[in-house]
Amino acid sequence: MKKILLPVPADPTVTIAFSFAIGSQDDPPGKEGLAALTADMLTQGATEKFLYEEILEQLYPLATDYDVTVDKELTTIDGRVHHDKLNEFVDLMTDAVLRPAFRNDDFERLKSDAINFVGNSLRYSSDEALGKAALTSAAFDDTRYAHPVDGTVAGLEAITLDDVRTFYTTHFVQARLTLGVAGGYPDDLPDALETGCANLPTGKSHAPPSIDFAPTTGRNVVLIDKPGADASISFGFPLKLARGEREFYALWLANSWLGEHRHGASHLFQVIRETRGLNYGDYSYIEAFPDAGELQMPPVNVARRRQLFEVWIRTLPNDQAAFALKAALREIDQLVEHGLTSAQFELTRQFLIKYSTHFAPTTSDRLGYRIDDAFYGIAGAGYLENFRHTIKDLTRREVNAAIKKHLQTDDLMIAIVTGDAAGLATSLTSSAPASIDYPNPMPAEILAEDKLIAAYPLRVDETRIRTRPVATIFETT
């Protein structure tokens, strides 16, 4: 197993992380959701010593808990506790990871919760999350990245308790484990945890399944027909770029200018929301950002071999969806053609130099980044330090070269949750200008630019549009 230590003697808390090279990509075909369900059984189920209700009773006076993050490639169980309560916490957490009971009542409860999440919550609670999941599924079609981390309804229904036990003994092994310890921990803690992990099977190093996929050609659309819904738009394409490469930092800077997550100063936000008031927010990403509606800073432990360039246009009226999509695509085209100006480059660089200091405000966050460093093979000072130093060192020429090399709008997937699938399909394939109306008078220069946006050619052929009823999305792979 790998071991990552981040001692911070002044920190009164201790963070422990068990990160396994296991994810939804390892779900057996026809049992999508097995990795996530197995992880839930560890963190929300009984151990050999205690029922889950008894575990919760013991965690409560410790003012903490342990949780799990399951993604495509990693499953990370972590927890943070004050050093005064460390011994009690370590006993509970290590039992959960090393000695799960796999009781049938826990299994039935958690399986039911998982089916309800995919079949109901994902479909009906957050159109933005549904659209993002549909985009990933379409972009990585026919690969092990395609299905949601939580699985499919049919896949979850097919999973048995024996499947969970077998998955655990096969995949939760020492060879796939990165053990992380951070904060003001005692000197003997890492060795004690490592000794405890010897109870896991040795196992074999991970040979991840292929994620080779057919390249996207043209502009392809998936419409998720959800009666009564406004339009939530996600579009993008897979990137051939990984964290740690110098071009990655250059593209990050460009993307920050274009659509920094939840920042009103970013360009797409200014064009679509601030100037025209069409929706709530407009953001872009070059790395996976699960739970984007809940988080401000980039998440940790969602490292992936392949990423998406993704634009997220948060909910707006269906009759304005075509116009908003045109506006976003047109801005990306202009960015590719012209690049960033000197002023835009320098302003964004100075912003990121300061903003990146907030990426990991806690010792737990910094440990999460170190675990991701191990995944990406980033040695030395690590990604966070490399990010800050490289951003300072980048030139505008490098950034604009990265834009031209990696960004485009000709070949992409577009996923839209909509309450007017038929009407939107007509709008997307029409050569007529997109319509846009405002409740209040707008400046003449905005109306003049609106004419250019409205006339922007979407170049979507009706043969490249698929419509999926919301009740069937993620039913199966």
C-alpha positions, 0 to 999 in steps of 0.5 A, a space after each residue: 500500500 502507499 502511505 501519505 503523511 502530512 504532519 501539522 503539529 499545530 493542528 488540534 485535529 487529525 485526518 485519516 483517509 483510506 483511498 482505494 483505486 476502485 470506482 464505478 468503472 469497476 462495476 461489473 456490467 449489469 450491476 452498475 452501482 456496486 462500487 458505490 453500494 459497497 462503499 455505503 455498506 462500509 460507512 453506513 452499515 454495521 461492523 463486526 462489533 456494533 450495529 450501525 445505530 450503535 456506531 452513530 451513538 458512539 460518534 455523536 459525543 466525538 463530534 465527528 463522523 467518517 464519510 465516503 467519496 466514490 467516483 469513477 476511479 477512486 473510493 475514499 473513506 475519510 474522517 477528521 477528529 480532535 486529537 483528544 478523541 482520536 483513539 475512540 475514533 480510530 477504533 470505529 473508523 478502522 472497524 468500518 473499513 477493515 471489519 464490516 458486518 455486511 448485514 442483510 438489513 443494512 444492505 436492503 436499506 442502502 440498496 433501496 436508498 440507492 435505487 430511490 436516488 437514481 430513479 427519483 432524486 437524480 431524475 426529478 430533484 435537480 435538473 442541473 445534476 441530471 443534465 451533467 450526468 446525461 452529458 457524461 454518459 453521452 460523451 463517454 458512451 460505451 465505456 465504463 465512465 458512461 453510467 452514473 457513479 451511483 449506478 442504474 436502476 436495473 443495475 442496482 436491482 440486480 445486485 445481491 449481498 453476495 455481490 457486495 461481499 465479493 466486490 469488497 474482498 476482491 477490490 478493497 485490498 492493500 495493493 489498491 490502498 493509499 493510506 493518508 494521515 494528516 494533522 497533529 497526529 501522534 508519531 505512532 499512528 501511521 504505523 498502527 494504521 498500516 499494521 491494521 490494514 494488513 488484515 486486508 487481502 494483499 491483492 493485486 495492483 489495479 489494471 483499470 478498464 479501458 475508457 477508449 471511446 469513439 470520437 464525437 463528430 459534429 454537434 450531437 444533442 440528447 434531450 431529456 423530456 421532463 414535463 413541466 421543466 425549464 431548460 438546463 443545458 450542459 455541453 462539452 467534449 472529452 479532453 486529452 489533457 491531465 493535471 500536472 501538464 503545463 498546458 493544463 495550467 494554461 487551459 485552467 487560466 483560460 477556463 477561469 476567465 471563461 466560466 470560473 465556478 460560481 463567480 459572477 465576474 467570469 465571461 459567460 456569466 457576464 454575457 448570459 446572466 449579468 447583462 441579459 438576466 436569462 438565468 441563474 449562472 453559467 460556468 465552465 470546467 476542465 475537470 470533474 466537479 460533482 455536486 457543483 450546486 453545493 460546492 464553491 471550491 474544486 472537490 478532491 478525490 475525484 481524479 480521473 484519467 479522462 476529463 471533460 471540457 464542460 459548460 453548464 448553463 443553469 436553468 432558464 425558460 425553454 423558449 430562451 434555451 436556443 438563444 442561450 446555447 448560441 450565446 455560449 457557443 459563440 463566446 467560445 468560438 471567439 475565444 478560440 479565434 482571438 484568445 485572451 487580450 493582455 488585460 484579460 490574461 493579466 487580470 485572470 492570472 492575478 485572480 488565480 494566484 490569490 484565489 488558489 490559496 483558498 483551494 485547500 483551506 483545511 489540513 483535510 483538504 490538503 491531504 485530499 490533494 496529496 492523495 490526488 497527486 499520487 493518482 496523477 503521479 505528481 511528485 515534489 511539492 505537489 499540485 497545489 504548489 505547482 499550480 501557484 508557481 506555474 500560474 505566476 510563470 505562464 505567458 499569454 502566448 502559452 495560454 492562447 496556444 492551449 486555447 487553440 489546441 484544446 477548445 473547439 465547438 465543432 464536435 461536441 455533445 449537448 445534453 438538455 433537460 427540458 419540458 418542451 423537447 419537441 419545441 426545442 428540437 425544432 429550435 435547434 435545427 431551424 435556420 431561423 434566428 433564435 428569439 429573445 424577449 426582455 421584460 424591460 428595455 435594453 441598451 442598443 448595443 446589447 440589442 445589436 449583439 443579440 442579432 448576431 447571437 440569434 443568427 449564430 448557426 447551431 449546425 445541429 441536424 435532426 438525425 443527431 438529436 435523441 430524445 429520452 423520456 425522463 422516466 427511462 434515463 439511467 434505467 439501464 446502461 
